[in-house]
Structure formats: C-alpha cells, structure tokens
Amino acid sequence: MADNGAAQAATTWPLVKFQFSVKIGSDEFLFQEVSGLSSETQVIEYRVGNSAVYSTVKMPGIKKFGNVTLKKGMFKGDSKLWEMYNKIKMNTFERQTVVISLLDEANGVAMTWNLINAFPVKMSIVDLKADANEAAVETMELAHEGFNLAS
C-alpha cells in the first residue's frame, strides 16, 4: 500500500517560501518577493594590557539589521506604496510595524516576523523596455530598528 503522507509528522517537511503575506500597518499588500530579512551582531575585541595570552577576547556587541526589500507588480490605480513613500519628511513619518508571515499549505500562518519601527527609504520601478516581455514591478526598501520572530 502506498503512503499518502497522512501519517507523517508536521516536522517531516520544511515550509515552502513561496506562500507569504505582508502587512504594513493595517494594510495588507500582495508582494512578489521579500528579501533582506537579516540580523548581524558586531564583534567587540578586547585585550587587557597585562594578559598572558597574546590574542584578544571576542564579545558580542551591537546588532545590525539589514534593510528589507519588497517587490510587487504595478497595477493601474494602485499607488499606495508611492503615497506611503511621499509622506516621508524630515523624521515626521509615522513608523509602522511590518508583519511578514510565512504561510503553510493550508494558508495558515506558520511563522511571523515583526519589523519594528519600519519606514520606507527607497522606491524604484523596473526598467522600461519596448522589447521586454515581463510585468512592471515596483520595489520598496524599508529600514527598521530590528525584528522578532513570533511563531
């Protein structure tokens, strides 16, 4: 008898990365791609002057978070991202929580990352070419003050 996978544990198969949702503030956006969700801890090197060991001690320092890049198709009349970007004026932009959720095969939330105090720092659209055969895509880059995993 063939195994249909019904008896397998939930941890048998890894999650796929092509099913996700993104909420910026109270609005949900349909993005094609999310990238740059990364964190890095800087290393502090220290050595006291009378140490018998001729090397430094390494300690964890300040965390750095990369900007998150969001890409989506452009649709006639859809200007929400541009409107959000145009609100930025010398630190008067209301920073928002961005919720990025990885979805499971039943379209339920499997894992969620919350970007803290996010704001747009860059907007761009795909190059326009008369001989290209692809959809027009706009890209927004978000800076943030960190993220957490809420699963």
Secondary structure in CASP SS format (residue, H / E / C, confidence):
PFRMAT SS
TARGET T0000
AUTHOR 0000-0000-0000
METHOD secondary structure of the structure
MODEL  1
M C 1.00
A C 1.00
D C 1.00
N C 1.00
G C 1.00
A C 1.00
A C 1.00
Q C 1.00
A C 1.00
A C 1.00
T C 1.00
T C 1.00
W C 1.00
P C 1.00
L C 1.00
V C 1.00
K C 1.00
F C 1.00
Q C 1.00
F E 1.00
S E 1.00
V E 1.00
K E 1.00
I E 1.00
G C 1.00
S C 1.00
D E 1.00
E E 1.00
F E 1.00
L C 1.00
F C 1.00
Q C 1.00
E E 1.00
V E 1.00
S E 1.00
G C 1.00
L C 1.00
S C 1.00
S E 1.00
E E 1.00
T E 1.00
Q E 1.00
V E 1.00
I E 1.00
E E 1.00
Y E 1.00
R C 1.00
V C 1.00
G C 1.00
N C 1.00
S C 1.00
A C 1.00
V C 1.00
Y C 1.00
S C 1.00
T C 1.00
V E 1.00
K E 1.00
M E 1.00
P E 1.00
G E 1.00
I E 1.00
K E 1.00
K E 1.00
F E 1.00
G C 1.00
N C 1.00
V E 1.00
T E 1.00
L E 1.00
K E 1.00
K E 1.00
G E 1.00
M C 1.00
F C 1.00
K C 1.00
G C 1.00
D C 1.00
S C 1.00
K H 1.00
L H 1.00
W H 1.00
E H 1.00
M H 1.00
Y H 1.00
N H 1.00
K C 1.00
I C 1.00
K C 1.00
M C 1.00
N C 1.00
T C 1.00
F C 1.00
E C 1.00
R C 1.00
Q E 1.00
T E 1.00
V E 1.00
V E 1.00
I E 1.00
S E 1.00
L E 1.00
L E 1.00
D C 1.00
E C 1.00
A C 1.00
N C 1.00
G C 1.00
V E 1.00
A E 1.00
M E 1.00
T E 1.00
W E 1.00
N E 1.00
L E 1.00
I E 1.00
N E 1.00
A E 1.00
F E 1.00
P E 1.00
V E 1.00
K E 1.00
M E 1.00
S E 1.00
I E 1.00
V C 1.00
D C 1.00
L C 1.00
K C 1.00
A C 1.00
D C 1.00
A C 1.00
N C 1.00
E C 1.00
A C 1.00
A C 1.00
V E 1.00
E E 1.00
T E 1.00
M E 1.00
E E 1.00
L E 1.00
A E 1.00
H C 1.00
E C 1.00
G C 1.00
F E 1.00
N E 1.00
L E 1.00
A C 1.00
S C 1.00
END
